[in-house]
Amino acid sequence: MTSRPTPLLDIALATALLTRLPIPVPPDYAATRGAGAAWAYPLAGVPVAAAAGILAWVGMHLGLPAATTAGLVIVVQVVLTGAMHEDGLADTADGLWGGWSRERRLEIMKDSRIGSYGVMALILSVGLRWSALSALGSAMLPTLIAVALISRATMIGTMTILPNARADGLSKSIGRPGPRSFLVAAVVASALSMLTTGGMTFALIASATLAALGLGAIARAKIGGQTGDILGATQQVSEIAALATAATLTQ
């Protein structure tokens, strides 16, 4: 018997897919509801951001240096997501800039080994996020939640706009959500972000969207669409852009 789609099951499926949290989801639901549950991707980032943000709050009240607290925040994020977005970023950097043809780029992206472009992308990602988080101070917790919501909403935008570049893979197996799913995700992410970061949310959305569109344009030109790795990289570049914007505006 196939489980009926419900918002709670969609949120559970999105969280199980995008984190390492042990969320039970009926197997038939996971197999048939992938694209339909995409609207809930932003909500999957909330427990990750909340856990990291609470740690940041505790660290600051214990007198830990901002730089140390920021480093611990990134550790929590990586542990709870299984570094899946960072993995996508590394594979994307290796593939898009390490290959000279569409086929070769896709082949490199599928390779589990990491190259120099991937290493540099990870160093830059961690370094830029650490720097921005260190500058946020008491604004770290609300900003983490807003950025988690917004950066995951951009993933759905990329899934909706760009075709699948492969005939297989995670993104292909999930399917492409329709414009309605993206609209719901955008509204949910924007509304909840407004509750945490207020008027600054508009600037965070703008910077994250520009970063996602830029990467999407490069992916379309180099491999003809998106893959699971491109989606992970989209989350990362959107998060970096939004965090940098928040750090600038809170100075």
C-alpha positions as CSV (number, residue, x, y, z in Angstrom):
1,M,0.0,0.0,0.0
2,T,1.4,3.4,-1.1
3,S,1.6,6.1,1.6
4,R,-0.4,9.2,0.9
5,P,1.6,12.4,0.4
6,T,1.5,14.6,3.5
7,P,3.6,17.7,4.5
8,L,5.1,15.9,7.5
9,L,6.2,12.9,5.4
10,D,7.6,15.3,2.8
11,I,9.6,17.0,5.5
12,A,10.8,13.7,6.9
13,L,11.9,12.5,3.4
14,A,13.7,15.8,2.7
15,T,15.5,15.6,6.0
16,A,16.4,12.0,5.6
17,L,17.9,12.7,2.1
18,L,19.8,15.9,3.0
19,T,21.1,15.0,6.5
20,R,22.4,12.0,8.5
21,L,19.6,12.3,11.0
22,P,17.9,8.9,11.5
23,I,14.5,9.9,10.2
24,P,12.2,7.0,9.4
25,V,10.5,7.2,6.0
26,P,8.3,4.5,4.4
27,P,10.3,2.9,1.6
28,D,7.5,3.2,-1.0
29,Y,7.2,6.9,-0.1
30,A,10.9,7.5,-0.6
31,A,10.8,5.7,-3.9
32,T,7.9,7.6,-5.4
33,R,7.8,11.0,-3.8
34,G,11.3,12.4,-4.4
35,A,10.5,15.4,-6.6
36,G,7.2,16.0,-4.8
37,A,8.9,16.5,-1.5
38,A,11.5,18.9,-2.9
39,W,9.5,21.9,-1.5
40,A,10.6,20.8,2.0
41,Y,14.4,20.9,1.3
42,P,14.7,24.3,3.0
43,L,13.1,22.9,6.2
44,A,15.7,20.0,6.2
45,G,18.3,22.6,6.9
46,V,16.6,23.9,10.0
47,P,17.7,21.2,12.5
48,V,21.3,21.4,11.1
49,A,21.4,25.2,11.6
50,A,19.6,25.0,14.9
51,A,22.1,22.5,16.3
52,A,25.0,24.5,15.0
53,G,23.5,27.8,16.2
54,I,22.8,26.5,19.7
55,L,26.4,25.4,20.0
56,A,27.5,28.8,18.9
57,W,25.3,30.4,21.5
58,V,26.7,28.2,24.2
59,G,30.3,28.8,23.0
60,M,29.9,32.5,23.1
61,H,28.4,32.5,26.6
62,L,31.3,30.3,27.8
63,G,33.7,32.9,26.4
64,L,35.1,30.9,23.5
65,P,36.8,33.1,20.8
66,A,34.6,33.9,17.8
67,A,37.0,32.0,15.5
68,T,36.8,28.9,17.6
69,T,33.0,29.0,17.8
70,A,32.8,29.5,14.0
71,G,35.0,26.4,13.5
72,L,32.8,24.3,15.8
73,V,29.7,25.4,13.9
74,I,31.2,24.2,10.6
75,V,32.1,20.9,12.3
76,V,28.5,20.4,13.4
77,Q,27.2,21.2,10.0
78,V,29.5,18.7,8.3
79,V,28.7,16.0,10.8
80,L,24.9,16.4,10.5
81,T,24.9,16.6,6.7
82,G,27.6,13.9,6.1
83,A,29.5,16.6,4.1
84,M,27.3,15.8,1.1
85,H,27.1,19.4,0.0
86,E,30.9,19.8,0.3
87,D,31.4,16.6,-1.6
88,G,29.2,18.0,-4.4
89,L,31.2,21.2,-4.4
90,A,34.5,19.3,-4.7
91,D,33.3,17.0,-7.5
92,T,31.8,20.0,-9.3
93,A,35.1,21.9,-9.2
94,D,37.1,18.9,-10.4
95,G,34.7,18.2,-13.2
96,L,33.8,21.6,-14.5
97,W,37.4,22.8,-14.6
98,G,39.3,19.6,-14.9
99,G,37.7,18.3,-18.1
100,W,37.8,19.5,-21.7
101,S,34.6,17.9,-23.0
102,R,31.1,17.4,-21.6
103,E,31.6,13.6,-21.4
104,R,34.9,13.9,-19.6
105,R,33.6,16.5,-17.1
106,L,30.7,14.2,-16.2
107,E,33.2,11.3,-15.9
108,I,35.4,13.2,-13.5
109,M,32.5,14.3,-11.4
110,K,31.5,10.7,-10.9
111,D,35.0,9.7,-9.8
112,S,35.2,9.3,-6.1
113,R,38.8,10.6,-6.0
114,I,39.4,14.3,-5.4
115,G,41.7,16.5,-7.5
116,S,43.4,19.8,-7.0
117,Y,40.4,21.9,-8.0
118,G,38.2,20.0,-5.5
119,V,40.7,20.5,-2.7
120,M,41.0,24.2,-3.4
121,A,37.2,24.5,-3.6
122,L,36.9,22.9,-0.1
123,I,39.6,25.0,1.4
124,L,37.9,28.2,0.0
125,S,34.5,27.1,1.1
126,V,35.5,26.3,4.7
127,G,37.7,29.4,4.9
128,L,35.1,31.8,3.6
129,R,32.3,30.4,5.8
130,W,34.6,30.4,8.8
131,S,35.6,34.0,8.2
132,A,32.0,35.2,7.8
133,L,30.7,33.3,10.8
134,S,33.5,34.7,12.9
135,A,32.3,38.2,12.1
136,L,28.7,37.6,12.9
137,G,28.9,37.5,16.7
138,S,25.5,37.4,18.4
139,A,23.8,37.4,15.0
140,M,25.2,33.9,14.3
141,L,22.2,31.8,15.4
142,P,19.5,33.7,13.4
143,T,21.7,34.0,10.4
144,L,22.5,30.3,10.4
145,I,18.8,29.4,10.3
146,A,18.0,31.9,7.5
147,V,21.0,30.9,5.4
148,A,20.2,27.2,5.8
149,L,16.7,27.9,4.5
150,I,17.7,30.1,1.6
151,S,20.6,28.1,0.4
152,R,18.5,24.9,0.1
153,A,15.8,26.7,-1.7
154,T,18.3,27.6,-4.4
155,M,18.9,23.9,-4.9
156,I,15.2,23.5,-5.9
157,G,15.4,26.5,-8.3
158,T,18.4,24.8,-10.0
159,M,16.5,21.5,-10.2
160,T,13.5,23.2,-11.7
161,I,15.3,25.4,-14.3
162,L,18.1,23.1,-15.5
163,P,17.6,19.7,-17.1
164,N,19.3,16.6,-15.8
165,A,22.8,16.3,-17.3
166,R,22.9,12.6,-16.8
167,A,20.7,9.7,-17.6
168,D,21.3,8.3,-14.1
169,G,22.5,9.5,-10.7
170,L,20.8,10.9,-7.6
171,S,19.3,14.0,-9.1
172,K,17.8,12.0,-12.0
173,S,16.4,9.4,-9.7
174,I,14.7,12.0,-7.6
175,G,13.2,13.8,-10.6
176,R,12.6,17.4,-11.4
177,P,10.2,19.4,-9.3
178,G,7.7,21.6,-11.0
179,P,7.5,25.4,-10.7
180,R,4.8,25.0,-7.9
181,S,7.3,23.1,-5.7
182,F,9.9,25.8,-6.2
183,L,7.4,28.5,-5.4
184,V,6.3,26.8,-2.2
185,A,9.9,26.3,-1.2
186,A,10.8,29.9,-1.9
187,V,7.8,31.2,0.1
188,V,8.6,28.9,3.0
189,A,12.3,29.8,3.1
190,S,11.6,33.6,2.7
191,A,8.9,33.7,5.3
192,L,10.8,31.8,8.0
193,S,14.0,33.7,7.2
194,M,12.2,37.0,7.7
195,L,11.3,35.8,11.3
196,T,15.0,35.4,12.1
197,T,16.9,38.0,10.1
198,G,14.2,40.6,9.3
199,G,14.8,43.1,6.5
200,M,18.3,41.7,6.0
201,T,16.6,38.6,4.5
202,F,16.1,40.4,1.1
203,A,19.8,41.0,0.8
204,L,20.6,37.4,1.7
205,I,18.1,36.1,-0.9
206,A,19.5,38.3,-3.6
207,S,23.1,37.3,-3.0
208,A,22.3,33.6,-2.7
209,T,20.2,33.7,-5.9
210,L,22.9,35.5,-7.9
211,A,25.5,32.9,-6.7
212,A,23.2,30.0,-7.7
213,L,22.3,31.5,-11.1
214,G,26.0,32.0,-11.8
215,L,26.9,28.4,-11.0
216,G,23.8,27.3,-13.0
217,A,24.9,29.2,-16.0
218,I,28.4,27.6,-15.9
219,A,26.9,24.1,-15.4
220,R,24.6,24.6,-18.4
221,A,27.5,25.8,-20.6
222,K,29.9,23.0,-19.5
223,I,27.7,19.9,-19.0
224,G,24.3,20.9,-20.3
225,G,22.4,20.8,-17.0
226,Q,22.5,19.8,-13.4
227,T,23.5,16.7,-11.4
228,G,23.5,15.9,-7.7
229,D,27.0,17.3,-7.4
230,I,25.8,20.6,-9.0
231,L,23.0,20.8,-6.5
232,G,25.4,20.3,-3.6
233,A,27.7,23.0,-5.0
234,T,24.7,25.3,-5.4
235,Q,23.9,25.0,-1.7
236,Q,27.5,25.8,-0.9
237,V,28.0,28.8,-3.1
238,S,24.6,30.2,-2.0
239,E,25.5,29.7,1.6
240,I,28.9,31.4,1.2
241,A,27.3,34.4,-0.6
242,A,24.6,34.8,2.0
243,L,27.0,34.5,4.9
244,A,29.3,37.0,3.4
245,T,26.4,39.4,2.9
246,A,25.2,38.9,6.5
247,A,28.7,39.5,7.8
248,T,29.0,42.7,5.8
249,L,25.6,44.1,6.9
250,T,26.1,43.3,10.6
251,Q,29.4,45.1,10.9
